[in-house]
Amino acid sequence: MAMSTGRRVAIAVASVVLVLAVVVIGGLYIAQYEVKQRVIAALGPLGSADSIDVGLTSVRLTHVVLKGPPGWPAPDSLRADQIVLVPDVRELLQKRVHIRSVVVSGFDMSVVRQAGGTLDLLPNLRESLNRPNSGSDSASSVEAQPAPQEKQIDHIAFEQGTFEFYDFTVSKPAYKVAVTQASASVDNLHLPALAEPTTVAVNGSIVGPSHTGTVSFGGWIKIASKDSQTTSTLRGVDVVMLDPYLLKKAGTKAQIAGGTVDLSVESTVTSYRLHAPGTLTLHHLQLADSGNPLDTFMSIPTKAAIAALKSRNGDITVHFELDGNLRDPKFSVNESLLNKLGTGFAQVMGVSVEGVAKGANDTVKGLGNALKNLLGQ
């Protein structure tokens, strides 16, 4: 019996669908394989993962470790319980790299501020991604393919982890501050140009000897041009944790016995011009009087500072504005901030010129007495 027209059409349609399914599955398999090779290449020789599971819509890595390069102050630049990537498979089939999202969970990441002031993070990963051929030869000896130069990442999230900041501008070995219970997000990364605004947000806690405070940072940055608009906030941070930044560098020799810091800064950079108004408040600040006339607080004689603090219940608020050209080698953000704070504290605490002069005279006398004692006179 001749096959009916309807049956022939049905078989033809089914055959087309089957062929398309095979093509799609084959394409997805190729895409999955390529994704895995790209991930292995990105990890580089100093990176590892217990497992790399490639699904139809995502890639899941477990127990990821990126070792630190020589000279790195921590053993690893990143450890993460899990990393989940969601690539755009259609773009990948066309040899373009488009990652819709990356979620890093249970992480411990180190960030290094070098002596020159530059920030470094994930150095090995950055090197792997910038390598001309970031493909990797697999066990099946398939020849590596060069990675596309254009890369787009829509969203990166860090969840439930710790950022460890190592600062070589403060001391060597580097001064360390840990931001715990941390989360962060980075949106809209276009490599390699990095000319479009990238949105950044970071939140976490800073645990001090007697207080736990919070820190937040957010805004947008054009990485290529350095233009940015950001807000930085500290709330209830133990003053001891910031002593090397705000106090020791500002001429403070007095022993800090207690207190917390609140800080907010609204920063705008346009064509390398910085404008950053802000407010800093010290709450319940306590200074220990060692009796040494050489001791100072923010370049103010400690005795005068303690007297002024008592009249203010240990609270001081200073408003400041930072302005300057970031390309000017004579302009330093740190020095400018410390100068503003030093002047502001002296004004707010009501330390008169006569008081400072008297304190300087006491310092000279104390130095003279110390020399006499040293010489046995």
Secondary structure by P-SEA (a helix, b strand, c coil): ccccaaaaaaaaaaaaaaaaaaaaaaaaaaaaaaaaaaaaaaacccccccbbbbcccbbbbcbbbbbbcccccccccccccbbbbbcaaaaaaacbbbbcbbbbccbbbbbbbccccccccaaaaaaaaacccccccccccccccccccbbbbcbbbbccbbbbbbbccccccbbbbbbcccccccccccccccccbbbbbbbbccccccccbbbbbbbbbccccccccbbbbbccccccccccccccccccccccccbbbbbbbbbbbcccbbbbbbbbbbcbbbbbcccccccccccccaaaaaaaaaaaccbbbbbbccccccccccccaaaaaaaaaaaaaaaaacccaaaaaaaaaaaaaaaaaaaaaaacc
